[in-house]
Structures are given as structure tokens and as C-alpha cells.
Amino acid sequence: MARPAVSTRALAVARGDEPADLLIRGGRVLAVATHEWLPTSLAVADGMIVGWGEREAREVVDVDGAALTPGFVDAHVHVESTKLWVDAFAAAVLPVGTTAVAVDPHEIANVLGAAGVRALMRAVQPLPMTFAVYAPSCVPASPFEGAGAELDATDIRALIEVDGAAGVGEVMNFPGVIAGDAEMLARIAAAGSRRVDGHSPEVSGPSLDAYLAAGVESDHEATSAAEALEKRRKGMWVFLREGSASRNIRALAPTIIEHGTDHAAFCADDREPTTLLTDGHVNDCVRIAVEAGIPEIDALVMATTRAAEYHGLWSLGSLAPGYQADILAFDELSSFKPARVWQAGQLVASGGAIVDGAIPAVPPEHLLYGTVTVGRPLAADDLAPAVPDGTRVRAIGVESRSLTTRNRVVTVGSGEDLCFAAVVERHRQTGRIGTGFATGFGLRRGALASTVAHDAHNIVCIGTGGADMAVAIARLEEIGGGQVAVLDGRPLAELALPLAGLMSDRPAAEVAAAQSVLSLVAERELGATVAEPFMQLSFIALSVIPELRLTDGGLVDVDAFRYVDVRV
Amino acid sequence: MARPAVSTRALAVARGDEPADLLIRGGRVLAVATHEWLPTSLAVADGMIVGWGEREAREVVDVDGAALTPGFVDAHVHVESTKLWVDAFAAAVLPVGTTAVAVDPHEIANVLGAAGVRALMRAVQPLPMTFAVYAPSCVPASPFEGAGAELDATDIRALIEVDGAAGVGEVMNFPGVIAGDAEMLARIAAAGSRRVDGHSPEVSGPSLDAYLAAGVESDHEATSAAEALEKRRKGMWVFLREGSASRNIRALAPTIIEHGTDHAAFCADDREPTTLLTDGHVNDCVRIAVEAGIPEIDALVMATTRAAEYHGLWSLGSLAPGYQADILAFDELSSFKPARVWQAGQLVASGGAIVDGAIPAVPPEHLLYGTVTVGRPLAADDLAPAVPDGTRVRAIGVESRSLTTRNRVVTVGSGEDLCFAAVVERHRQTGRIGTGFATGFGLRRGALASTVAHDAHNIVCIGTGGADMAVAIARLEEIGGGQVAVLDGRPLAELALPLAGLMSDRPAAEVAAAQSVLSLVAERELGATVAEPFMQLSFIALSVIPELRLTDGGLVDVDAFRYVDVRV
């Protein structure tokens, strides 16, 4: 069960012998196991729902016909992708009804290793939100990148058995698992009786069989109903993803409509702060799912009890007696924005805003700061070595709304869109710098740089000249990490991300505003034409996605799985 | 996940790079998560299903259109009630498709305590069947009975944490839990992250709320659809029971038909060997459920993945890659008798019979024998003290097809049906004997005795005179426990149950035959008129069910929860 032990007072409240802490009356309650709305009151004691129906209570709240559901659960999210520290994250998503998240701190682990994961686990403790923190399984993500840390099977086992991690985070190295790589199988075995999350885009047939036989249990990469259906038929849990970039719920809805909600839940995976503030979080998934034809109760079941069930969060996902009092009250169900949110029986949000004092500040530990160190001043030539006009070079080709890059060949000086690109190792002062070219950004002047650079999170930088690139990188080192746009030797806009170079220590609204300004400046002042240039920038180093990538080790042809020369 | 680690060879089979051990082709496979029948082959390696679709294989079995389902799981059974030792039990139920059982060894624990539970856990290890053994929570069942052992919270915790018990067995003392009894709450807390099974007949409203708030998660005592519906709405798992005496599936079917299969499974609870051999086991539950209108796939889902899910048997309940190859092949689905049964990839039964050599003999450990010792010869007067005609006495009134007894007042010598009843302590040679009267058996001569006497399992005996009763009890002591019918100082029929006085060490067919002879003799030679006189006999000492019971401590008015005099 793993539910908290009940107090004798709470039992007395359940029996009706003592007054409840809180009685929520006048609502209709979603019964998740029987798929019904039932008119009843909910009695709460010690943060637990202890009874249905009328009770004496110290506080009575009449919700006037509201729909009452369990708190929403995100089945898989990289909290670092929101660029928010955990208190700001909680403050951003509790008002839209998220009371629990399964977190894979893969990004922080690439910078700070197990120590970073443990810092995150400590930080979430005081928050009024349940964090099921997984042990990242693929750090570093590829042999081409100089990450800040490595996690092997022993580290993963320690995170699970000693620190209480919820399971093994998404096993991105699916080719290794399928091929029977001993280290990957050892990492899966480290889960013991916990869960093993997967990541298997377009893996099907015998390859999928092997991935499943190895013990992987879930996937959030399905992009078509057919792909999701094969996975569910074969027993895999499918998390329907609606991130900032990858938006799959509409495409996957038919598998739920036709085959029900078993082995299905929602996840955000990667959501930018602007998306969180504008569109919401799991409530946005529910809204889109219902628009796509999934019955309302089914969508709510997926957003609550199914996700809780998968992650073994036995005290969450239901409004039944014995469950934690994570309760959402909806005046209407079209936006799925709750009017009120209780977490463990405490009102934490009302009318879309956090209740004063509901979220304690969680000062980030010292070790999270100061992770961006290049170790020496960089010259323009280090970043943008001169190449004669007429040289044919391999350029990373980016396209709007796609994280796949193209392996393009461009002639320098031909007038085709081209800019310099550099990736500078920033974790261990190795001095490693990879240089090359990118096309498709439309950059006409200045430079952009970011310490968010999946998955090793080195400094990635593009520019029309080495001088501004050097200024941009120096500025990021100065502010401890973040994203910056530079023109003529001066930063025009920046977003400081001093926590592991990935996250801000400021509230969500500030972060979202700074991010919007950065995008605007990149487009209007520097001429960038690709959509979301900083998101594109943060992915050009990710050497596990086709076709051409740049790491601190050099230019990588991902399909050939080897380094290649910049010059053709 | 807690699934066994995959071998590199099994992974190679999954990929299609090496031949499978077994390929089952030509069937339609039940996909439990998507509720479909799918035509595909199943490839097996190392006892695991590793792939769907064609593979090379060392052995190919064409099932010619058969329906393939996961092995059946009994969500709650007292294996002692079958009167069979575990090898004979497996031999009886594997041919009808049961490949896993959640066992609450409550009866053996009443006789031998934790040592008996551990002996059972050791005994099941070599069997081709999964036993999830729970730690009995209510031993002894009541303060009125002298049981052979006691289990407190510390014992239960040790059984779970040290010996790997699957959880806390049915918490029968629901009044104690609801009232907040500290020892009962400690026993529930001993579950840690494991399950807590419940037992809450007709408990509803605030009392049910309290029972659930205390952490109890399942129930198998619901007898009406309304009772089951309230329990499922409140998040409780409901096991639809079809035992030998209590048969509830038909009454409960509407809750499944209307609200689906979430939080629902099947259980046998208590099944006699004759019922097992005649009607079957979980397959019988499925057959009755389908007859009662539950859709075929829903009934199969409840019998497989739902029960596995509840009990955390993550490698069971599905035919997907990565799951144990517990596979049933059905030529037809009306009787739900499988034509073939594979367990962990081995063919264990075919055409309703065990495959030669599939089940190893499991010799019962020495400690299971010799548990019936009265300690002194008993005289007729010890068991049937003389009472003058005309005396008005309280008599335990039994009725066919009910385990509730009536608190009857009968005048001795009035011609009304009446016999002597005695319960003799047999565990610790305390010399305690409770005596009284029973009515409704219709016994006209001789005596019946049994060491199966819920829940303390002392010797319970009825007779028309003390002499035959003394012979019956002496005979049971002589054969180490069992059931016997005596007339004129000689046993006419008997069933030896030398294992804890509860189970035979013989095959199911022999046990069932002996039991049938006993019933016949009781009816034809001794005049018994009540249905199943030995089952009635074995329940007249159960001092937790209304209304009047006899224990080794004396006559108990269960409703008043105290001893009462035999004479009014």
C-alpha cells in the first residue's frame, strides 16, 4: 500500500465521531474506478480523504456544483526543460491542477551527476507537490559529448536503493538495449521492483519485442496511433505527450477512443515556461484530449489514476477514503482550469493563483551554481576559424518545428544562409571546442549562445562572426549560464540560468518574459528567421538525433555514428 | 518491474537472431490492455514470452485457431480449504488453467503459526505455479478460541520483510480496525509497500470509510451488486467470489457489466476438493461470469491481468513480450477449460490432465504432522454431559447452504432434532473442552468429528451419544487429524488430514472420493439431513460469525460477544 499510516483521530473522523478538518460539499466527485460522477461530500483529516458524505467539520467549503477530481499527475517530465527551479515550477503548475509529477532529472545529471539528482530530491521535500524522481539512465547520452558527469549501473542502483528514486528514467539508448549491451541491461536490472521508463521512437516489430523483453515498461515517443497501438497491445504503457515542441495527443487519441485507457497516461516531457504559463500543463493535455474525441471521464482517468497506478503512487489518483486529499474543483470543464486546488488537504491555489504562503521558498543549494567555466578567454578565431570563400562545408541545417537537423552542404560566400557554430566544453575545463557551420537560422548579424544544449549542456553558440560569439560565451560564463543574444560586442538580451546552467532562480513569469524578449531580439535585431531560434540552438549539439550535429568533440554525422570533417 | 532479468540469448530470440525454445502459432492472442483478440504467434525463450510473430524455433506448436490467454490468477484462496497439499493442489488446478494464486494461509497459521506459513512458502518453491503467500493477519480469529498459535504485528512484519510474504492477509477483525485498535493498525502498517487484503461483509458508509482510511485495499465478501458498487466507487478492489459455499459472481455481475473491470478480479476463497474436480477453479469463475452477462474479454481480463496487477505480479497476466510464458490454449471458450497449459514456457497440462513429470512431489516437512493431541483419553461424559429431559437448552441451529447459525432454544427430550456437540482443544493439551447442543443436522445415530474447525481448528464433534463421540475423537488423534463418521464404536468412513489436521498428503481424486463417501455415510447411515454436514460441522466453532457458536472455552453468543450458559 505504501500509504501513510492513519491516525486514530482521522479514523474517528471517518467514522463520524469527530469533526473533520475540512468538508468539501456540494460537488460531484469523479469515481475513477467506476467511471462516474457522484454527488457527495468529501471529508478530510490529516491531509487524507477519510470519508464520503456529511460529517461535522471545522471548515466547510461549498463548491456549488463543481466537478471534483483527483489532482493531475504528469507521467513524465524533465523539470529542467521548464527552466524553473522546483519552487517556481510548483508555483506555475499547481494553479492549473498538477499535484504530482514523475520527474527524470536527466539534464541536471548531465551537468552534476548523482549529486545534482540528490540536490533536486532534497529540494522538492518541502513542496506541496509529489515528485517521483527517477534515476537518469543515459548520462552521458552519447560518446561524442563531453558531459559534466557519468552515471553507471552502480550509481543508478544507489539512487534507487539508497535515495529512494522511483525507478530507472527513460532508457534512451534503445539500440544498446535491443542489442543486449551488458551495461544497459545492468542499468535496467538496477530498477529492482521499481519501474523502467522507456524512449523508443518508431521502434516496432522484433526490435520493440526485444526492448520490452529487456524489461522496459513505458514509452512517450509514439507519434502515430498505429505506433501507440502496437506498444499498448504489447503491454507497454504509452504516455501521450504534449510538450512545447512535440505535440502528439491529437494523433494518438484514436487508440484511446477505440481501446480504452488501460496502460495510458499523459506527459509533458519538455515544456517551456511560456507554454506552461500560456497553455497550462496536464490540464492542457486533458483539454486537447477531449477536443480530440476522448471521452471526458477517460481523459480525466488517464490524467489521474492511470498515471498514479503506473508510478506506484498508491495514495494518489483517487478521491476515495484513504487517499491523499489532492483535490481539484472545476466550475467548468472546457479549459480544465481548476477554480481551486487542495494538496494534502491544504488549499494551495484558487482562481488560477497560488494561495499566499502555500509554497515555501526552496533556496537552491550552493553546488548548483558556478557550473559554467571555460577556463580561458576565447578569441574570435577559436570559435569561427576563417574559411576561404568558395569552400564547400557540411552545415547543420535547421528547420522550424523540427528537431531533426539536415546534413547540408553549403558553399561559403555563395550567399546561401550560413553562420558559424561552436560548442565549448564548460564542465571540466578541458578546453575542447568543436567548430562548424549552421544553416537555416537566418542569422544576419551578432551571436546567440546557450548553456542549455542537450544533452551534455556545453555552451552552444552561433554567430556571423567570432568576436560576438566570444562576447556571448564570456557573458554566459559571467552570469553562470543561461541564454544570450549579442550584437556588436554587447549583450542585447539575456536569460540567466545560474542553476546548473539550466534553470533560473526566478519566478516563472520573469523567466517567460526574458525568454520572449530573447526570441524577439534574435528575430528582430539579429534577423533570425527560424521559429524559436533558442530552442533550435539548444538542440544542435544533441548527437543522438539525425542527421548532423556539433559537439565539443567536433562535427558528428549521427547516421554514420562518427565524426566528420567540416570541409567536404 | 520485478521481472526476471532477460538473458542475452532471449534478447537475441526477441530480435529474431536466434531460434526460440517454443513457437505457438495459429492462435488468436488476448491483448489484455487493448481488449482485443489478435492473430499472432508467440515466441518463448527461457520461460518468457519474447516476441510476437514468426520466429525460428526448436519446437513449433500449431494450436489451430485456439484462443490464447494468460494463465488464470486466483486473487484470494485459502489453499488449506481444498484439503490438498500444495503439490496436489497444483495438480488439480493447473489443468483448468490456474497458474498463479494469492494464498492466505490463515488456517495453517492457526495451527502452526509463522513456522507453518514458512513451511508452506518453502514447499511451493519447486512447483510450476506462482504462489503469492500473504501473512495472515488475524490469528487467532477471536479471543474465545484456543488456537495453536498467535501472530502479532512483529510476526507479520517478519513474514513480509524477511520471508517475502506478498502482503497482509485478509483483515477479518474489521470492527477492531474501524475502532482504531492499535494492534490491528500496527498489523496493517507491517505491510509497508505491500498490499493489505480486507474482509468486510456488509460494511458500508462511514464504517467502510474508516476501514479504507486505515489502509485496507480489497474485499471478497460482497454479496450484492450494491455492496460491491459502493466498495469499488470508494476505491476498494472487489474480488468476486465463487467458493464451494459462498457463490457470489451472479449477484455481483451487474457492477462489472455497468462499470467495467477496474479494481475487480475473481477469487475462490474456500473451495472443497470435490468442487475443484467437478466444477474447476478460476475457469469456473469465468464461465459463470460470462453466463451472467459479463463480456467474455472483460471476464478474462479480470481473471488475468487485473488480479496480477493488484498483487504486484508484474511478470504475469499478459501475453506480451517480457512476461512469463504462462499460456492457456482454448479450443472453445464455453467451459473455459484449456486444451493446453504452459507455465513459464513448459507444457504442464494437456486435455485436462497433468503432463507426466510436470509437477515434482513436495514431501511435507515433519513439523506439519502430529498436530492433534488431546493428551488424555476422553470419556462419554466429558463430551455429552447428561441433561435431564425437559431442560431448555441453547442449541446451535444449522441450516443448509448457510454458514450463519441460529441461536435456538430447544427442550431436551421433546422430540425436536437435537444432538450433543463438543469442541476439544487439540494444540497444547490444555484439556479444555466446550460442550453443548446442535440442532438442524438431523443426526439420528453415531457421531461426526473433524479437526478442520474454523478458525482455531480444534476437534469439533457432534453425536447422539458420548461414547461414539469419544471414539471419533480418539480416531482423529490416531490418524493425526481429519474427518470421521462413527457408529456403534467403529469408524464407518474417514478422511485422514495429517498435515496440520487440515490437509491430506494424497492426490485430489482420493481426497475428493473420501470426502464424498463421508458425506454419504453421514447422510445414509447416521441420518444427517443438512446439506454438506461436514462443512457445517467445520464452521460451528467459528466464533466471529453470528449467532451461536461452540468453542473449547464454551458456548459463545456471537452477537453479545460473550460466553453463555447452555441451559436457558
Interface residues (C-beta under 8 A of the other chain):
Chain A: M1 A2 R3 A5 V6 T8 A10 L11 A12 A14 R15 G16 A31 V32 A33 T34 H35 E36 L38 A43 M48 I49 V50 G51 W52 G53 I178 G180 A182 L185 I188 A189 A191 G192 S193 R194 R195 V196 G205 P206 S207 L208 D209 A210 L212 A213 A214 G215 V216 E217 L229 R232 R233 K234 G235 M236 T255 H259 G260 D262 H263 G312 W314 S318 A320 P321 G322 Y323
Chain B: M1 A2 R3 A5 V6 T8 A10 L11 A12 A14 R15 G16 A31 V32 A33 T34 H35 E36 L38 A43 M48 I49 V50 G51 W52 G53 I178 G180 A182 L185 I188 A189 A191 G192 S193 R194 R195 V196 G205 P206 S207 L208 D209 A210 L212 A213 A214 G215 V216 E217 L229 R232 R233 K234 G235 M236 T255 H259 G260 D262 H263 G312 W314 S318 A320 P321 G322 Y323
